[in-house]
Structures are given as C-alpha cells and as structure tokens.
Amino acid sequence: MTKTSVWADLNTLRRPILAPIIDNRPLCWGIATAGIIQVNLTALALPAWQSPLHRLFGIPDPGCGLTRAIVALLRGDWQTSLTFHVFAPLFTVAISIIALGAALPASRQK
C-alpha cells in the first residue's frame, strides 16, 4: 500500500456519514417524512410498514423492533427502548439531523 492510498483511506474515514444525505434536500424531506409517518403509525397502534425481509420470509432482520424502540424512547422509557433495539438513540439522532437538514435554510455558499 502506498502512502497516497493510506491518506486517501484516512480521508474517507473522516468524511461525515450523513453529509451526502443532508446535501440533498429532497432526499432529506423524503427520509424525514417517512420516518415521522412510521413512528406516528406505530405510536397510534395503526398498521405500519413492515420490513420486506420479515414480511416475505418471516425472519427478523437487523431493523426489527427499531420503530417500537424509537416510540418508547420518545415516550421517555429508555429501558424498554433499549430492550427493543440498542441503536434506537442513534437512529433517533440521525433522523433528527436529517429532518433539520431539510428544515433549515439552504446555504448560500455553493
């Protein structure tokens, strides 16, 4: 491995994960809207979107329980939230950042 490729790999690791999503306002609106609808449907005990993998094969996937965990987290029940899905706080913060990226005014420096 050359020095140049090592530095290129390090620069890739330093790039914020959500930056490309936040730069795309329509994508931000779509993700935020879908997330808000999903959480509200679950909070109101209405039928919500299921994972295609879970629906087709009946096996749980890595996202199973995430919406219920976020609802419990928003209600202030940390223990139940972490029982449903450990990454609920992380996804709640990520969706909040994406929603802020859609709602805040666009930068004029482009």
N, C-alpha and C positions, 0 to 999 in steps of 0.2 A: 504494500500500500504506500503510495507516495504522500509527501507532505501536503500537497494540494488537495488530495482526496480526503485526507484526515480532517483538514479545516473545513472542507465542504460538508462533510458529515456532521461536524460540530455546529455549523451554522444552521443546518436543517433541524437539529435538535433544539436550537434556541428559538425558532420561529413559533409564535403563539398558535396554538391549535385552532382556536376559534376565529382567528383573523380573516381567513378567506371567506368564512361564512358571514361575518359581520360586514365585510366589504360589499356584500351582495344584499341590498335592502329587500328586494322581492323575496329572496330565499329566507331572510330573517323573518319577514312577516308570515310567510308560509309555515315555517317551523314553529314560531311562537303561537300562531293561531291554532295549529293542530295540537300542540301541547296543552294549550289552555282548554280547548274543547275536550280533549281526552280526560284531563284532570277533573273538569266540571262534570262530565258524564259519570265518571266513577264516583265522585263525591255525592252526586244525587242518586246513586244506585240505579242508574239507567244503563242500558247496554252500550258498551264502548267497543272500540276497535280491538280485535284480538291479533296476536302475532300470527302471521301466515304459517309459520312452522308449527306452532302449537295447534292451530286450527286444523291443518292437514294431517299431521301425524300424531297429535295428542301428547307430544313430549314437551316438557318445559324447555324454554330457551333462556339465554342469559338475561333477557329483559323481563321475564315473568315476575310479577309482583312489584314492578317498579312504579306503576301508576298508583297502586294502593299504598305503597310506601311514601310517595310524594304527598298524597292526600293526608295520610297520618302525620307526616312532618308538618304540613301546613296547618293542621289542627293542633300542633304542639305536642304530639305523642311521639317523642323520639324513640322510645324503646320499641314500640310497635313498628315504627318506620324502619328501624334498623333490622328488625326481625324479618320483615317482608323483603327488603333489599338493602344491602350495605351501601350501595352507591347512590341512594336517593338524595342525600345532601349535595353531592357533586353534580348530579343531573339537575337539581333544582337551581343551583347557582348557574350552571351552564345555560339553561333555558332562560333564566332571568337576564343574563348578559346578552343573549341573542335578542330577547324582547327589547332590551334597552337599545341595542344596536339598530333596531327597526324604528323605535320611537324617537330617539334623539335626532336633532337636526344633522343633516349631512355636512361633512367638512367641505370647506370652500377651497382647500388646498390640493386640488387634483390637477 
